[in-house]
Amino acid sequence: MTHSLDFETAAARMRTQQRAAEQREAHYHEARVLLLISQFTTAKKGLAGLTKLAKLDFLLRYPAMLERLLPSGVASWPEGTAPTGPERLAVESRMTRYKYGPWDQRYYNILGSLAARGLITYGDGARAEFLATPQGVAAATALAATPEWSVVADRAKLLKRHFNKSGSALKDLIYDRLPDAVDRPWRTEI
């Protein structure tokens, strides 16, 4: 009987740890997407479309890929934002090769969670426009002020400066200049 209770306790502890890890990962993705949407939100418009969001997020998650797309003449990354050695070698988190390039199935959950907490709004038209709310901008500003998120926030600024293009234009740029990220069968990991 004692072995049974020990096993049940260990299994319950493992499930609790797994749920906590999944929640930390979800919060990580939500924070990154919030920083991205907030950077592209202005008084008149937001980040237009899921394709644009996915392509910008791909470049944010994989700074070595972003580096390959930076326009010639960009002398260097802003201070402290260049990809680190481990970032150049590691896959930050999985994305899947999908119909129009890199995609993460979690976007729907991430965006829904951010909207449910009042951090972003978006319409459900043919091309959704994602806008950070005042509460979302405040949260993104607070995140950007932390050492853990300042580099991500600075990279989002770099994206806005050099890649504030339509989703279709970003898709074409990635297809043209990063064939290793898209020349894979659908639904395989990048």
MARLO-215636 format. One record per residue: x, z, y of N, C-alpha, C, CB in turn; residue number from 1. Coordinates in nm, 2 decimals. Each point is the difference from the previous one (the first is absolute). Glycine has a CB too. Example, Ala and Ser with C-alpha at 12.3 -4.5 7.8 and 13.67 -1.06 7.14 Angstrom:
BEGIN
  n.east    n.up  n.north  ca.east   ca.up  ca.north  c.east    c.up  c.north  cb.east   cb.up  cb.north  resi
    1.32    0.78    -0.57    -0.09    0.00      0.12    0.09    0.00     0.12    -0.19    0.12     -0.12     1
    0.15   -0.19     0.23     0.09    0.00      0.11   -0.08    0.08     0.11     0.12   -0.22     -0.06     2
END
This chain:
BEGIN
  n.east    n.up  n.north  ca.east   ca.up  ca.north  c.east    c.up  c.north  cb.east   cb.up  cb.north  resi
    0.08    0.00    -0.12    -0.08    0.00      0.12    0.09    0.00     0.13    -0.18    0.12     -0.13     1
    0.29   -0.05     0.12     0.08    0.01      0.12    0.06   -0.14     0.03     0.06    0.24     -0.05     2
   -0.02   -0.31    -0.05     0.06   -0.14      0.02   -0.10   -0.09     0.07     0.15    0.03     -0.20     3
   -0.28   -0.02     0.16    -0.10   -0.08      0.06   -0.02    0.03     0.15    -0.11   -0.01     -0.23     4
    0.11    0.14     0.26    -0.01    0.04      0.14    0.12   -0.05     0.08    -0.14    0.20     -0.07     5
    0.26   -0.18     0.02     0.12   -0.05      0.07   -0.01   -0.15     0.02     0.13    0.19     -0.10     6
   -0.17   -0.26     0.00    -0.01   -0.15      0.02   -0.11   -0.04     0.10     0.07   -0.02     -0.23     7
   -0.18    0.09     0.23    -0.11   -0.03      0.10    0.05    0.04     0.14    -0.17    0.04     -0.17     8
    0.24    0.07     0.19     0.06    0.04      0.13    0.10   -0.10     0.05    -0.04    0.24     -0.06     9
    0.13   -0.28    -0.03     0.10   -0.10      0.04   -0.07   -0.14     0.03     0.17    0.12     -0.15    10
   -0.27   -0.16     0.08    -0.07   -0.12      0.03   -0.07    0.01     0.13    -0.03   -0.05     -0.25    11
   -0.03    0.16     0.28    -0.07    0.02      0.13    0.10    0.00     0.11    -0.18    0.13     -0.11    12
    0.29   -0.07     0.09     0.11    0.00      0.11    0.05   -0.14     0.02     0.06    0.24     -0.06    13
   -0.04   -0.32    -0.04     0.04   -0.13      0.01   -0.10   -0.09     0.07     0.13    0.03     -0.21    14
   -0.25   -0.01     0.18    -0.11   -0.08      0.07    0.00    0.04     0.15    -0.14   -0.02     -0.21    15
    0.15    0.14     0.24     0.01    0.05      0.14    0.12   -0.06     0.08    -0.12    0.21     -0.07    16
    0.23   -0.21     0.00     0.12   -0.06      0.06   -0.01   -0.15     0.02     0.13    0.18     -0.10    17
   -0.20   -0.25     0.01    -0.02   -0.14      0.01   -0.09   -0.03     0.11     0.04   -0.03     -0.24    18
   -0.15    0.10     0.26    -0.10   -0.02      0.11    0.07    0.03     0.13    -0.19    0.07     -0.15    19
    0.28    0.03     0.16     0.07    0.03      0.12    0.09   -0.11     0.04    -0.01    0.24     -0.05    20
    0.08   -0.30    -0.05     0.09   -0.11      0.03   -0.07   -0.12     0.04     0.15    0.08     -0.17    21
   -0.27   -0.11     0.11    -0.08   -0.11      0.04   -0.05    0.01     0.14    -0.07   -0.03     -0.24    22
    0.03    0.16     0.28    -0.05    0.02      0.13    0.12   -0.01     0.11    -0.17    0.16     -0.10    23
    0.29   -0.12     0.06     0.11   -0.02      0.09    0.03   -0.15     0.02     0.10    0.22     -0.07    24
   -0.11   -0.29    -0.03     0.02   -0.15      0.01   -0.10   -0.06     0.08     0.11    0.00     -0.22    25
   -0.24    0.04     0.20    -0.11   -0.06      0.08    0.02    0.03     0.15    -0.16    0.03     -0.19    26
    0.20    0.10     0.22     0.03    0.03      0.14    0.11   -0.07     0.06    -0.09    0.23     -0.05    27
    0.19   -0.26    -0.03     0.12   -0.08      0.05   -0.05   -0.14     0.04     0.15    0.13     -0.16    28
   -0.23   -0.20     0.07    -0.04   -0.13      0.03   -0.10    0.00     0.12     0.03   -0.06     -0.24    29
   -0.11    0.16     0.25    -0.10    0.01      0.12    0.08    0.02     0.13    -0.17    0.10     -0.15    30
    0.27   -0.02     0.15     0.08    0.02      0.12    0.07   -0.12     0.04     0.04    0.24     -0.07    31
    0.02   -0.32    -0.02     0.07   -0.12      0.03   -0.10   -0.10     0.06     0.17    0.04     -0.18    32
   -0.28   -0.06     0.12    -0.10   -0.10      0.04   -0.06    0.04     0.14    -0.05   -0.06     -0.24    33
    0.03    0.19     0.26    -0.04    0.05      0.13    0.10   -0.03     0.11    -0.13    0.18     -0.12    34
    0.26   -0.16     0.09     0.10   -0.03      0.10    0.00   -0.15     0.03     0.14    0.19     -0.08    35
   -0.16   -0.27    -0.02     0.00   -0.15      0.02   -0.12   -0.04     0.09     0.11   -0.03     -0.22    36
   -0.23    0.08     0.18    -0.12   -0.03      0.07    0.00    0.05     0.15    -0.13    0.00     -0.22    37
    0.18    0.12     0.23     0.01    0.06      0.14    0.10   -0.08     0.09    -0.05    0.22     -0.10    38
    0.16   -0.27     0.04     0.09   -0.08      0.08   -0.06   -0.13     0.04     0.19    0.10     -0.13    39
   -0.28   -0.16     0.06    -0.06   -0.13      0.03   -0.13    0.02     0.08     0.11   -0.10     -0.20    40
   -0.16    0.22     0.22    -0.12    0.03      0.07    0.03    0.00     0.15    -0.10    0.13     -0.19    41
    0.03   -0.21     0.27     0.01    0.00      0.15   -0.14    0.04     0.05     0.19   -0.18      0.00    42
   -0.20    0.18     0.13    -0.13    0.03      0.06   -0.11   -0.10    -0.03     0.12    0.12      0.18    43
   -0.07   -0.25    -0.21    -0.10   -0.11     -0.02   -0.01   -0.04    -0.14     0.05   -0.07      0.23    44
    0.05    0.09    -0.32    -0.01   -0.05     -0.13    0.08    0.09    -0.10    -0.04   -0.23      0.09    45
    0.02    0.20    -0.22     0.07    0.07     -0.10    0.08   -0.10    -0.09    -0.17    0.18      0.01    46
    0.20   -0.13    -0.13     0.06   -0.08     -0.10   -0.10   -0.09    -0.07     0.19    0.17     -0.03    47
   -0.18   -0.30     0.04    -0.11   -0.09     -0.04    0.03   -0.05    -0.14    -0.04   -0.07      0.23    48
   -0.04    0.12    -0.33    -0.01   -0.05     -0.13    0.09    0.07    -0.11    -0.05   -0.21      0.11    49
   -0.01    0.21    -0.23     0.07    0.06     -0.11    0.13   -0.08    -0.04    -0.22    0.08     -0.08    50
    0.22   -0.21     0.10     0.12   -0.07     -0.04    0.11    0.04     0.10    -0.14   -0.20     -0.08    51
    0.12    0.21     0.21     0.10    0.04      0.09    0.04    0.14    -0.03    -0.09   -0.15      0.17    52
    0.00    0.24    -0.20     0.04    0.14     -0.03    0.09    0.00    -0.13    -0.22    0.08      0.10    53
    0.18   -0.15    -0.20     0.08    0.00     -0.13    0.14   -0.05     0.02    -0.21   -0.03     -0.13    54
    0.22   -0.08     0.21     0.13   -0.06      0.02    0.09    0.09     0.09    -0.10   -0.23     -0.03    55
    0.04    0.28     0.13     0.08    0.10      0.09    0.04    0.12    -0.08    -0.12   -0.08      0.20    56
    0.03    0.13    -0.28     0.03    0.12     -0.09    0.11   -0.03    -0.10    -0.23    0.08      0.03    57
    0.23   -0.20    -0.09     0.10   -0.05     -0.09    0.14    0.01     0.07    -0.16   -0.15     -0.12    58
    0.17    0.10     0.24     0.12    0.00      0.08    0.04    0.14     0.04    -0.05   -0.23      0.08    59
   -0.04    0.32    -0.06     0.03    0.14      0.04    0.05    0.07    -0.12    -0.18    0.00      0.17    60
    0.12   -0.02    -0.29     0.04    0.06     -0.12    0.13   -0.04    -0.06    -0.24    0.03     -0.05    61
    0.27   -0.16     0.08     0.13   -0.06     -0.05    0.08   -0.04     0.12    -0.12   -0.08     -0.22    62
    0.19    0.17     0.28     0.08   -0.04      0.12    0.11   -0.10    -0.03    -0.04    0.22      0.09    63
    0.09   -0.23    -0.21     0.10   -0.11     -0.03   -0.07   -0.13     0.01     0.13    0.16     -0.15    64
   -0.25   -0.18     0.11    -0.08   -0.12      0.02   -0.02   -0.03     0.15    -0.11    0.03     -0.23    65
    0.07    0.07     0.30    -0.02   -0.01      0.15    0.13   -0.05     0.06    -0.17    0.18      0.00    66
    0.28   -0.13    -0.04     0.13   -0.04      0.06    0.03   -0.15    -0.02     0.09    0.24     -0.04    67
   -0.13   -0.29    -0.08     0.02   -0.14     -0.02   -0.09   -0.09     0.08     0.06    0.06     -0.23    68
   -0.17    0.00     0.29    -0.09   -0.08      0.08    0.02    0.01     0.15    -0.16    0.02     -0.18    69
    0.24    0.08     0.22     0.03    0.02      0.14    0.05   -0.13     0.06     0.04    0.25     -0.03    70
   -0.09   -0.28     0.15     0.05   -0.13      0.07    0.15    0.01     0.02    -0.23   -0.03      0.11    71
    0.29   -0.09    -0.12     0.14   -0.01      0.04    0.02    0.04     0.14     0.04   -0.18     -0.17    72
    0.06    0.24     0.21     0.02    0.04      0.13   -0.04    0.15     0.02    -0.04   -0.23      0.08    73
   -0.03    0.29    -0.17    -0.03    0.14      0.00    0.13    0.07    -0.04    -0.25   -0.03     -0.05    74
    0.32    0.09     0.15     0.14    0.05     -0.03    0.00    0.11    -0.11     0.05   -0.06      0.24    75
   -0.14    0.15    -0.23     0.00    0.11     -0.10   -0.13    0.07     0.01     0.25    0.02      0.02    76
   -0.27    0.06    -0.12    -0.12    0.09     -0.01    0.01    0.10     0.11    -0.02   -0.04     -0.25    77
   -0.09    0.09     0.30     0.01    0.11      0.09    0.07    0.12    -0.06    -0.21   -0.07      0.11    78
    0.27    0.15    -0.04     0.08    0.11     -0.05   -0.07    0.08    -0.11     0.11    0.02      0.23    79
   -0.04   -0.01    -0.34    -0.05    0.08     -0.12   -0.11   -0.06    -0.08     0.06    0.19      0.14    80
   -0.09   -0.32    -0.12    -0.12   -0.06     -0.07    0.05   -0.10    -0.11    -0.14    0.04      0.20    81
    0.26   -0.08    -0.20     0.05   -0.10     -0.10   -0.02    0.06    -0.14     0.17   -0.09      0.16    82
   -0.19    0.00    -0.25    -0.02    0.05     -0.14    0.12    0.07    -0.05    -0.15   -0.19     -0.04    83
    0.13    0.30    -0.03     0.11    0.08     -0.06    0.04   -0.07    -0.13    -0.09    0.21      0.11    84
    0.21   -0.17    -0.16     0.05   -0.05     -0.13   -0.11    0.02    -0.11     0.23    0.06      0.08    85
   -0.28    0.06    -0.10    -0.11    0.01     -0.10   -0.12   -0.09     0.02     0.08    0.23     -0.03    86
   -0.12   -0.25     0.16    -0.11   -0.08      0.03    0.03   -0.15    -0.04    -0.07    0.15      0.18    87
    0.19   -0.19    -0.17     0.04   -0.14     -0.03   -0.01   -0.02    -0.15     0.15   -0.01      0.20    88
   -0.13    0.12    -0.28     0.01   -0.02     -0.15   -0.13    0.04    -0.07     0.24    0.05      0.02    89
   -0.32    0.04     0.04    -0.12    0.06     -0.06   -0.13   -0.07     0.04     0.12    0.21     -0.02    90
   -0.21   -0.20    -0.07    -0.14   -0.05      0.03   -0.07    0.12     0.05     0.00   -0.18     -0.17    91
   -0.04    0.18     0.30    -0.07    0.12      0.06   -0.12    0.04    -0.07     0.09   -0.07      0.22    92
   -0.18   -0.02    -0.24    -0.12    0.02     -0.08   -0.05   -0.13    -0.04    -0.05    0.22      0.12    93
   -0.02   -0.22    -0.23    -0.05   -0.12     -0.06   -0.10   -0.08     0.09     0.04    0.10     -0.23    94
   -0.02   -0.23     0.23    -0.10   -0.09      0.05   -0.02   -0.10    -0.11     0.06    0.04      0.25    95
   -0.17   -0.11    -0.24    -0.03   -0.10     -0.11    0.00   -0.13     0.07    -0.13    0.17     -0.14    96
    0.18   -0.27     0.07    -0.01   -0.14      0.04   -0.14   -0.04    -0.02     0.24   -0.06     -0.05    97
   -0.31    0.02     0.15    -0.14   -0.04     -0.01   -0.02   -0.13     0.07    -0.07    0.24      0.00    98
   -0.05   -0.29     0.01    -0.03   -0.14      0.04    0.08   -0.04     0.13    -0.23    0.03     -0.10    99
    0.23    0.06     0.20     0.07   -0.04      0.13    0.12    0.08     0.02    -0.22   -0.06      0.09   100
    0.30    0.10    -0.20     0.12    0.07      0.02   -0.01    0.15    -0.04     0.06   -0.16      0.18   101
    0.03    0.24    -0.12     0.00    0.14     -0.04   -0.14    0.07     0.04     0.25    0.00      0.03   102
   -0.29    0.09    -0.12    -0.13    0.07      0.02    0.01    0.13    -0.07    -0.13   -0.22      0.02   103
    0.06    0.32     0.03    -0.01    0.13     -0.06   -0.15    0.03    -0.02     0.22    0.08      0.10   104
   -0.26   -0.05    -0.22    -0.14    0.02     -0.03   -0.05    0.13     0.07     0.02   -0.12     -0.22   105
    0.07    0.20     0.27    -0.05    0.13      0.06   -0.04   -0.02     0.15     0.16    0.11     -0.15   106
   -0.15   -0.23     0.20    -0.04   -0.02      0.14   -0.14    0.04     0.03     0.16   -0.18      0.02   107
   -0.25    0.15    -0.11    -0.14    0.03      0.03   -0.02    0.15     0.00    -0.07   -0.21     -0.12   108
    0.13    0.29     0.03    -0.01    0.14      0.00    0.07    0.06     0.12     0.00    0.00     -0.25   109
    0.12   -0.05     0.29     0.08    0.05      0.11   -0.09   -0.02     0.13     0.22   -0.06     -0.11   110
   -0.27   -0.06     0.13    -0.08   -0.03      0.12   -0.12    0.08     0.01     0.09   -0.23      0.00   111
   -0.16    0.25    -0.12    -0.12    0.08      0.00    0.03    0.14     0.03    -0.09   -0.15     -0.17   112
    0.19    0.21     0.12     0.04    0.13      0.03    0.03    0.02     0.15     0.09    0.03     -0.24   113
   -0.01   -0.12     0.29     0.03    0.01      0.15   -0.13   -0.01     0.08     0.23   -0.10     -0.04   114
   -0.32    0.01     0.01    -0.12   -0.01      0.07   -0.09    0.12    -0.02     0.01   -0.25     -0.02   115
   -0.02    0.30    -0.10    -0.08    0.12     -0.02    0.04    0.12     0.07    -0.04   -0.09     -0.22   116
    0.17    0.10     0.25     0.06    0.11      0.08    0.00   -0.03     0.15     0.14    0.07     -0.20   117
   -0.20   -0.18     0.24    -0.01   -0.03      0.14    0.13   -0.04     0.06    -0.18    0.16      0.01   118
    0.28   -0.21    -0.09     0.13   -0.04      0.06    0.01   -0.15     0.03     0.10    0.18     -0.13   119
   -0.19   -0.26     0.07    -0.01   -0.14      0.03   -0.14   -0.04    -0.01     0.23   -0.05     -0.09   120
   -0.26   -0.07     0.15    -0.13   -0.06     -0.02    0.03   -0.15    -0.04    -0.12    0.15      0.17   121
    0.03   -0.21    -0.23     0.01   -0.14     -0.04   -0.14   -0.06    -0.02     0.23    0.04     -0.10   122
   -0.24   -0.17     0.13    -0.12   -0.07     -0.02    0.00   -0.06    -0.14    -0.03   -0.04      0.24   123
   -0.08    0.00    -0.29    -0.01   -0.06     -0.13   -0.03   -0.15     0.00    -0.07    0.22     -0.09   124
    0.11   -0.28     0.20    -0.02   -0.14      0.02    0.09   -0.08    -0.09    -0.07    0.03      0.23   125
    0.07   -0.16    -0.21     0.09   -0.09     -0.08    0.14    0.04     0.01    -0.16   -0.19      0.03   126
    0.21    0.23     0.08     0.14    0.05      0.02   -0.01    0.13     0.08     0.09   -0.24      0.00   127
   -0.08    0.35    -0.08     0.00    0.13      0.06    0.11    0.02     0.10    -0.10    0.09     -0.21   128
    0.06   -0.01     0.31     0.10    0.04      0.10    0.01    0.15     0.00    -0.05   -0.20      0.15   129
    0.18    0.25    -0.18     0.02    0.14     -0.02    0.05    0.06     0.13     0.05   -0.04     -0.24   130
   -0.11    0.14     0.29     0.03    0.06      0.13    0.03    0.15    -0.03    -0.13   -0.17      0.14   131
    0.23    0.23    -0.08     0.03    0.14      0.00   -0.10    0.06     0.10     0.25   -0.02     -0.08   132
   -0.31    0.13     0.04    -0.09    0.07      0.10    0.09    0.09     0.08    -0.20    0.00     -0.16   133
    0.15    0.06     0.27     0.09    0.10      0.07    0.05    0.11    -0.09    -0.14   -0.05      0.21   134
    0.06    0.10    -0.30     0.05    0.10     -0.10    0.11   -0.06    -0.09    -0.22    0.11      0.00   135
    0.21   -0.24    -0.04     0.10   -0.07     -0.08    0.13   -0.02     0.08    -0.19   -0.11     -0.13   136
    0.18    0.07     0.26     0.11   -0.02      0.08    0.08    0.14     0.02    -0.12   -0.19      0.12   137
    0.04    0.29    -0.10     0.07    0.14      0.01    0.07    0.03    -0.13    -0.18    0.07      0.17   138
    0.11   -0.09    -0.28     0.07    0.03     -0.13    0.12   -0.09    -0.02    -0.22    0.07     -0.10   139
    0.21   -0.20     0.13     0.12   -0.08     -0.02    0.11    0.04     0.10    -0.15   -0.19     -0.07   140
    0.12    0.23     0.19     0.10    0.05      0.09    0.07    0.12    -0.05    -0.13   -0.10      0.19   141
    0.05    0.19    -0.25     0.06    0.12     -0.05    0.09   -0.03    -0.12    -0.20    0.13      0.07   142
    0.15   -0.22    -0.16     0.08   -0.04     -0.11    0.14   -0.07     0.04    -0.21   -0.03     -0.13   143
    0.20   -0.05     0.23     0.11   -0.08      0.05    0.11    0.10     0.06    -0.15   -0.20      0.05   144
    0.10    0.32    -0.01     0.10    0.09      0.06    0.07    0.09    -0.10    -0.15    0.01      0.19   145
    0.12   -0.03    -0.32     0.06    0.07     -0.11    0.12   -0.08    -0.05    -0.22    0.12     -0.06   146
    0.32   -0.05     0.01     0.12   -0.07     -0.05   -0.04   -0.08    -0.12     0.15    0.18      0.08   147
   -0.25   -0.14    -0.16    -0.04   -0.07     -0.12   -0.06   -0.14     0.03    -0.03    0.22     -0.11   148
   -0.04   -0.23     0.22    -0.08   -0.12      0.03    0.06   -0.08     0.12    -0.20    0.12     -0.09   149
    0.29   -0.07     0.16     0.05   -0.07      0.13    0.06   -0.14    -0.04     0.04    0.23      0.11   150
    0.03   -0.24    -0.22     0.05   -0.13     -0.03   -0.11   -0.10    -0.03     0.21    0.11     -0.09   151
   -0.31   -0.06     0.01    -0.11   -0.09     -0.03   -0.07   -0.04     0.13    -0.03    0.11     -0.23   152
    0.01   -0.02     0.32    -0.07   -0.03      0.13    0.09   -0.10     0.08    -0.11    0.22      0.00   153
    0.24   -0.21     0.00     0.08   -0.09      0.07    0.00   -0.14    -0.06     0.15    0.20      0.07   154
   -0.15   -0.20    -0.21    -0.01   -0.13     -0.06   -0.13   -0.07     0.02     0.15    0.09     -0.18   155
   -0.26   -0.01     0.20    -0.13   -0.06      0.03    0.00   -0.06     0.14    -0.11    0.17     -0.14   156
    0.19   -0.11     0.23     0.02   -0.06      0.14    0.07   -0.13    -0.01     0.00    0.23      0.10   157
    0.10   -0.23    -0.19     0.08   -0.13     -0.02   -0.09   -0.11    -0.06     0.21    0.14     -0.03   158
   -0.30   -0.10    -0.06    -0.10   -0.10     -0.05   -0.08   -0.05     0.11     0.00    0.12     -0.22   159
   -0.05   -0.03     0.30    -0.09   -0.05      0.11    0.07   -0.10     0.09    -0.13    0.22     -0.01   160
    0.26   -0.18     0.05     0.08   -0.08      0.09    0.02   -0.14    -0.06     0.11    0.21      0.09   161
   -0.08   -0.22    -0.22     0.05   -0.13     -0.06   -0.10   -0.07    -0.09     0.22    0.09      0.02   162
   -0.32   -0.02    -0.06    -0.09   -0.05     -0.11   -0.15    0.02     0.04     0.18    0.04     -0.17   163
   -0.21   -0.04     0.29    -0.14    0.02      0.04   -0.07   -0.14     0.00     0.05    0.20      0.15   164
   -0.06   -0.25    -0.28    -0.06   -0.14     -0.02   -0.12    0.02    -0.08     0.23   -0.11      0.00   165
   -0.30    0.00    -0.03    -0.12    0.00     -0.08    0.04    0.03    -0.15    -0.12   -0.16      0.16   166
    0.03    0.21    -0.24     0.02    0.02     -0.14    0.05   -0.12    -0.07    -0.17    0.18      0.01   167
    0.11   -0.29     0.03     0.03   -0.13     -0.07    0.15   -0.04     0.04    -0.24   -0.07      0.01   168
    0.28    0.09     0.12     0.13   -0.03      0.04    0.10    0.09    -0.07    -0.08   -0.08      0.22   169
    0.05    0.21    -0.24     0.09    0.09     -0.07    0.01   -0.04    -0.14    -0.06    0.18      0.15   170
   -0.05   -0.22    -0.21     0.00   -0.04     -0.14    0.09   -0.12    -0.02    -0.23    0.08     -0.03   171
    0.22   -0.18     0.12     0.08   -0.12     -0.01    0.15    0.03     0.02    -0.19   -0.13      0.09   172
    0.22    0.22     0.00     0.14    0.05      0.03    0.06    0.06    -0.13    -0.06    0.03      0.25   173
   -0.02    0.06    -0.31     0.05    0.07     -0.12    0.02   -0.11    -0.11    -0.12    0.22      0.07   174
    0.02   -0.31    -0.09     0.02   -0.10     -0.10    0.12   -0.09     0.02    -0.25    0.00     -0.03   175
    0.27   -0.03     0.16     0.11   -0.09      0.03    0.14    0.06    -0.01    -0.16   -0.12      0.15   176
    0.17    0.25    -0.11     0.13    0.06      0.02    0.03    0.11    -0.11    -0.02   -0.05      0.24   177
   -0.08    0.09    -0.31     0.02    0.10     -0.11   -0.06   -0.05    -0.13    -0.01    0.19      0.18   178
    0.06   -0.30    -0.23    -0.06   -0.05     -0.12    0.01    0.10    -0.12     0.06   -0.23      0.08   179
    0.05    0.31    -0.08     0.01    0.10     -0.11   -0.11    0.10    -0.01     0.24   -0.03      0.02   180
   -0.31    0.05     0.09    -0.11    0.09      0.01   -0.13   -0.06    -0.04     0.12    0.12      0.18   181
   -0.13   -0.25    -0.18    -0.13   -0.07     -0.03    0.01   -0.09    -0.12    -0.06    0.02      0.24   182
    0.18   -0.06    -0.29     0.01   -0.09     -0.11   -0.01    0.07    -0.13     0.14   -0.15      0.14   183
   -0.25    0.22    -0.16    -0.03    0.08     -0.12   -0.14   -0.03    -0.04     0.17    0.18      0.06   184
   -0.20   -0.16    -0.19    -0.14   -0.01     -0.04   -0.09    0.10     0.07     0.08   -0.09     -0.23   185
   -0.20    0.06     0.25    -0.10    0.10      0.06    0.00    0.12    -0.08    -0.14   -0.19      0.09   186
    0.12    0.30    -0.02    -0.02    0.14     -0.06    0.13    0.05    -0.06    -0.24   -0.05     -0.04   187
    0.35    0.00     0.08     0.13    0.06     -0.05    0.06    0.08     0.12     0.04   -0.19     -0.17   188
    0.04    0.29     0.13     0.05    0.09      0.11    0.11   -0.07     0.07    -0.06    0.20     -0.13   189
    0.07   -0.17     0.26     0.11   -0.06      0.08    0.11    0.11     0.01    -0.16   -0.14      0.14   190
END
